[in-house]
């Protein structure tokens, strides 16, 4: 089974990277992006991209892609009433 993010990866706006990093795409639609070092030679870059394309299914893009991990464990929410504002208690000293 192909992970959901590989079948239909949404287009995302990419951030500006430092000079020593750059984006490369593993598919033709330019949606499956990975970050690699920009100082690689053309030969090393091409071999790295070939390996990444070969093992693209093993790269997890989202939490849904990780096999055997329940979303109930990953997702945690604190339900607050809308009219209540969060407050921070003062620090207390323990074990005097």
C-alpha positions in Angstrom: 0.0 0.0 0.0 1.3 3.4 -0.9 1.2 6.0 1.9 -1.4 8.8 1.4 1.1 11.6 1.1 2.9 9.9 -1.9 -0.3 9.3 -3.8 -1.5 12.9 -3.6 1.0 15.3 -2.1 -0.4 18.8 -1.8 1.5 21.7 -3.2 3.2 23.6 -0.4 5.0 26.9 -0.3 8.7 26.3 0.4 10.7 28.4 2.9 13.9 30.1 1.9 16.8 27.9 2.9 20.4 28.8 4.0 23.0 28.9 1.2 24.4 25.4 2.2 21.0 23.7 1.6 18.6 23.4 -1.4 15.4 21.7 -2.4 15.2 18.8 -4.9 12.1 17.0 -6.1 11.5 13.3 -6.2 8.6 13.3 -8.7 7.8 15.1 -11.9 5.0 17.3 -10.4 7.5 19.0 -8.1 5.4 18.3 -5.0 7.6 15.7 -3.2 10.5 17.9 -2.0 13.5 17.0 0.1 16.3 19.1 1.4 19.9 18.2 0.5 23.3 19.9 0.8 24.0 22.3 -2.0 27.8 21.7 -2.1 27.4 18.2 -3.5 28.9 17.5 -6.9 26.5 16.7 -9.8 27.5 13.0 -9.7 26.8 12.7 -5.9 23.6 14.7 -6.1 22.3 12.5 -8.9 23.1 9.3 -7.0 21.5 10.6 -3.9 18.3 11.6 -5.8 18.2 8.1 -7.4 18.5 6.4 -4.0 15.8 8.7 -2.5 13.5 8.0 -5.4 14.0 4.3 -5.0 13.1 4.3 -1.3 10.5 7.1 -1.6 7.8 4.9 0.0 9.9 4.4 3.2 10.2 8.2 3.8 7.3 9.2 6.0 5.9 12.6 5.1 3.0 12.8 7.6 2.0 11.0 10.8 -0.5 9.0 8.8 2.3 7.4 6.8 4.0 5.9 9.9 2.8 2.3 10.1 1.6 0.9 13.4 1.2 4.3 15.1 -2.3 5.2 16.2 -3.5 8.7 15.6 -5.1 8.6 19.0 -1.7 8.4 20.6 -0.2 11.2 18.4 -3.0 13.8 18.7 -3.6 15.4 22.0 -5.9 18.3 22.7 -6.7 20.3 25.8 -10.4 21.2 25.6 -11.0 24.7 27.2 -14.2 26.6 27.5 -14.2 29.6 25.2 -15.0 32.1 27.9 -12.1 31.0 30.1 -8.6 32.4 29.6 -5.6 30.3 30.4 -3.5 31.5 33.4 0.0 30.6 34.6 0.4 29.8 38.3 3.2 31.2 40.3 6.2 28.9 40.8 6.2 27.0 44.1 9.1 25.7 46.0 9.0 21.9 46.8 10.9 19.9 49.3 12.1 22.6 51.7 
